[in-house]
Amino acid sequence: MTQAAASMTTALAAVRHAESELLLSTYERYPVLFRRGRGCYLYDAEGKRYLDFVSGIGVNALGYGHPAVRKALKQQADRLIHISNLFYHDYQAELARRLTKISGLDRAFFTNSGTEAVEGALKLARAYAHMHSANGGRPRWRVLTMSDSFHGRTFAALAATGTKKYRAPFEPLVPGMRFVRFNDVRDLERKFDASVAARTHPGRGRSSPGNARIHQPGAGAHSQAQRTADR
């Protein structure tokens, strides 16, 4: 082992030890200590270069160290870092304008994470159902979600997660979730009734150390699921 490799091993061991004593263990981690990034590459403590396909789980989509991004961050840091949603600032509406133009949707809802986005979507579905319940009857409230799925670690998102090992330690969870077999339109149609307020997206993705994969539904499954939801 070279001196640099030994130094990296020691540094990684020290970080892992500190985390094991000070942090809640919620994620499996790869045994690598990253120190810097440039473009689409990451560099570990030894200087070894990695082509980054993870992008911080979709956060660093613009890569690392781009001059325009660095300039914008510095300029804004010199003015304001954070003021909360209790006040206005110059950029939130402009970003929403660009996002709605790209997506074709009417409005944007900014969240801190994917699980918060799922929580927001589930709340919107139930709120919409309450607003449009006929003659004061019981509003639609059930959610159809995919088996063997993962939607997040907050309570409603966890309840919608179709993987037992994630849900079991926190049960009882938010009621009203029903799981549909992946890529099975007939199962979806059997379980889609007048009590359903929403369904989750049909694709599945999962990543863990040594195992990353994305599953998409078969041809026509997504469009058929959409037609079922639109009935």
PLY file of the C-alpha trace (Angstrom):
ply
format ascii 1.0
element vertex 231
property float x
property float y
property float z
element edge 230
property int vertex1
property int vertex2
end_header
0.00 0.00 0.00
1.32 3.43 -0.96
1.66 6.21 1.59
-1.20 8.13 -0.06
-3.46 5.08 0.05
-2.58 4.46 3.68
-3.35 8.09 4.49
-6.74 7.87 2.75
-7.56 4.62 4.59
-6.71 6.28 7.90
-8.76 9.38 7.09
-11.75 7.30 5.97
-11.55 5.15 9.10
-11.51 8.27 11.28
-14.58 9.74 9.54
-16.46 6.44 9.72
-15.65 6.09 13.41
-16.80 9.65 14.16
-20.05 9.13 12.26
-20.71 5.83 14.00
-20.54 7.60 17.36
-22.29 10.87 16.48
-24.86 10.24 13.69
-28.01 8.14 13.47
-27.29 5.28 11.08
-29.95 5.71 8.39
-28.00 5.05 5.17
-25.57 2.47 3.94
-22.44 4.20 2.70
-19.80 3.23 0.18
-16.30 3.03 1.70
-14.92 6.08 -0.10
-14.08 9.57 1.18
-14.65 12.30 -1.40
-12.76 15.56 -1.08
-13.52 17.54 -4.24
-15.33 17.55 -7.59
-14.85 19.06 -11.03
-17.26 18.87 -13.92
-18.84 15.41 -13.89
-16.00 13.87 -11.86
-15.43 13.32 -8.14
-12.04 12.84 -6.49
-11.43 10.86 -3.32
-8.92 11.60 -0.57
-6.22 9.77 -2.56
-6.93 11.77 -5.73
-8.58 8.88 -7.56
-11.11 10.12 -10.13
-14.69 8.81 -10.40
-17.24 9.50 -13.14
-20.27 10.60 -11.11
-23.54 8.98 -12.20
-25.25 9.70 -8.86
-25.08 13.52 -8.92
-25.83 13.72 -5.21
-29.04 11.74 -5.88
-30.02 14.23 -8.56
-29.00 17.37 -6.63
-25.77 18.22 -8.44
-27.16 17.95 -11.95
-24.90 20.80 -13.12
-21.75 19.03 -11.98
-19.03 20.45 -9.77
-17.10 23.70 -9.84
-18.76 25.29 -12.87
-17.56 28.92 -13.05
-21.06 30.33 -13.60
-22.47 28.40 -10.63
-19.58 29.41 -8.38
-19.98 33.05 -9.40
-23.73 33.05 -8.73
-23.28 31.36 -5.35
-20.63 33.85 -4.28
-22.68 36.84 -5.41
-25.75 35.63 -3.55
-23.75 34.66 -0.44
-22.49 38.24 -0.30
-26.12 39.43 -0.16
-28.44 36.85 1.45
-28.21 33.14 2.20
-31.68 32.54 3.64
-34.69 34.58 4.78
-37.50 31.92 4.90
-40.87 31.96 3.16
-42.18 34.59 5.56
-40.75 37.27 3.27
-40.35 37.97 -0.46
-37.15 37.91 -2.46
-36.31 38.43 -6.13
-35.78 34.91 -7.41
-38.41 32.41 -6.27
-41.12 33.58 -8.65
-38.65 33.73 -11.53
-37.55 30.15 -10.91
-41.20 29.07 -10.69
-41.89 30.83 -14.01
-39.10 28.88 -15.71
-40.15 25.56 -14.19
-43.80 25.94 -15.15
-42.81 26.89 -18.69
-40.65 23.78 -19.02
-43.15 21.41 -17.37
-46.37 22.84 -18.82
-47.89 22.91 -15.33
-49.58 25.92 -13.75
-47.70 26.28 -10.47
-44.56 25.17 -8.66
-44.21 23.91 -5.09
-40.68 24.06 -3.68
-39.63 21.43 -1.17
-36.44 20.34 0.55
-36.48 16.70 -0.51
-38.22 14.01 -2.50
-40.05 12.67 0.54
-41.43 16.15 1.27
-42.59 16.39 -2.35
-44.43 13.06 -1.95
-46.02 14.27 1.30
-47.16 17.44 -0.45
-48.64 15.50 -3.37
-50.56 13.16 -1.07
-51.93 16.11 0.93
-52.95 17.89 -2.27
-54.79 14.77 -3.49
-56.74 14.44 -0.25
-57.46 18.18 -0.06
-58.75 18.14 -3.65
-60.95 15.14 -2.84
-62.44 16.96 0.16
-63.17 20.04 -1.95
-64.93 17.98 -4.64
-66.77 15.37 -2.59
-70.33 15.06 -3.85
-73.27 16.04 -1.62
-71.24 15.96 1.54
-70.39 12.29 1.08
-67.16 10.72 2.20
-64.34 12.09 0.01
-61.97 9.87 -1.89
-59.10 9.07 0.43
-57.26 5.91 -0.61
-53.93 5.94 -2.44
-52.78 3.22 -4.81
-49.04 2.77 -4.75
-46.57 0.32 -6.26
-45.36 -2.84 -4.56
-41.63 -3.06 -3.82
-41.33 0.73 -4.03
-39.65 3.47 -2.01
-41.12 6.97 -1.64
-39.32 8.43 1.36
-38.86 8.30 5.12
-41.54 10.70 6.40
-44.77 9.11 7.61
-47.12 9.34 4.64
-44.33 8.69 2.12
-43.22 5.73 4.22
-46.78 4.42 4.36
-46.83 4.58 0.54
-43.56 2.66 0.33
-44.23 -0.88 -0.84
-41.23 -2.49 0.85
-42.02 -4.08 4.21
-38.57 -3.67 5.79
-38.83 0.12 5.60
-42.36 0.29 7.01
-42.31 -2.37 9.71
-40.29 -0.53 12.41
-42.67 2.46 12.35
-46.11 0.87 12.14
-48.92 1.80 12.51
-48.48 4.23 9.64
-50.82 6.60 7.80
-53.87 4.55 6.70
-55.39 4.39 3.25
-52.50 2.97 1.21
-53.07 -0.03 -1.02
-50.34 -1.72 -3.01
-50.57 -2.69 -6.67
-48.29 -5.25 -8.28
-45.67 -3.66 -10.50
-46.53 -3.59 -14.21
-49.90 -5.26 -13.57
-52.66 -3.13 -15.09
-55.35 -5.69 -14.20
-54.38 -5.53 -10.54
-54.57 -1.72 -10.75
-58.04 -1.86 -12.31
-59.26 -4.32 -9.66
-58.16 -2.05 -6.84
-59.15 1.27 -8.41
-62.58 2.16 -7.01
-64.56 5.22 -5.95
-62.52 5.60 -2.75
-59.21 6.23 -4.58
-57.87 9.80 -4.46
-54.46 9.27 -6.07
-51.97 6.82 -7.48
-48.18 7.06 -7.34
-45.86 7.06 -10.35
-45.42 3.73 -12.17
-41.61 3.63 -12.39
-39.29 2.25 -9.74
-35.69 3.01 -8.91
-33.43 1.80 -6.16
-29.80 2.23 -5.21
-27.72 0.58 -2.53
-24.00 -0.21 -2.27
-23.19 -2.50 -5.17
-26.75 -2.53 -6.52
-28.47 0.24 -8.51
-31.31 -0.26 -10.96
-34.31 1.44 -12.57
-37.45 -0.42 -13.65
-39.94 1.04 -16.10
-43.40 -0.43 -16.77
-44.06 -2.35 -19.96
-45.34 -0.78 -23.17
-48.76 0.72 -22.67
-48.88 0.16 -18.92
-48.34 3.81 -18.04
-50.95 5.11 -20.49
-53.47 2.50 -19.34
-52.82 3.44 -15.72
-53.38 7.09 -16.62
-56.67 6.30 -18.35
-57.79 4.35 -15.30
-56.95 7.29 -13.02
-58.76 9.74 -15.31
-62.06 7.86 -15.26
0 1
1 2
2 3
3 4
4 5
5 6
6 7
7 8
8 9
9 10
10 11
11 12
12 13
13 14
14 15
15 16
16 17
17 18
18 19
19 20
20 21
21 22
22 23
23 24
24 25
25 26
26 27
27 28
28 29
29 30
30 31
31 32
32 33
33 34
34 35
35 36
36 37
37 38
38 39
39 40
40 41
41 42
42 43
43 44
44 45
45 46
46 47
47 48
48 49
49 50
50 51
51 52
52 53
53 54
54 55
55 56
56 57
57 58
58 59
59 60
60 61
61 62
62 63
63 64
64 65
65 66
66 67
67 68
68 69
69 70
70 71
71 72
72 73
73 74
74 75
75 76
76 77
77 78
78 79
79 80
80 81
81 82
82 83
83 84
84 85
85 86
86 87
87 88
88 89
89 90
90 91
91 92
92 93
93 94
94 95
95 96
96 97
97 98
98 99
99 100
100 101
101 102
102 103
103 104
104 105
105 106
106 107
107 108
108 109
109 110
110 111
111 112
112 113
113 114
114 115
115 116
116 117
117 118
118 119
119 120
120 121
121 122
122 123
123 124
124 125
125 126
126 127
127 128
128 129
129 130
130 131
131 132
132 133
133 134
134 135
135 136
136 137
137 138
138 139
139 140
140 141
141 142
142 143
143 144
144 145
145 146
146 147
147 148
148 149
149 150
150 151
151 152
152 153
153 154
154 155
155 156
156 157
157 158
158 159
159 160
160 161
161 162
162 163
163 164
164 165
165 166
166 167
167 168
168 169
169 170
170 171
171 172
172 173
173 174
174 175
175 176
176 177
177 178
178 179
179 180
180 181
181 182
182 183
183 184
184 185
185 186
186 187
187 188
188 189
189 190
190 191
191 192
192 193
193 194
194 195
195 196
196 197
197 198
198 199
199 200
200 201
201 202
202 203
203 204
204 205
205 206
206 207
207 208
208 209
209 210
210 211
211 212
212 213
213 214
214 215
215 216
216 217
217 218
218 219
219 220
220 221
221 222
222 223
223 224
224 225
225 226
226 227
227 228
228 229
229 230
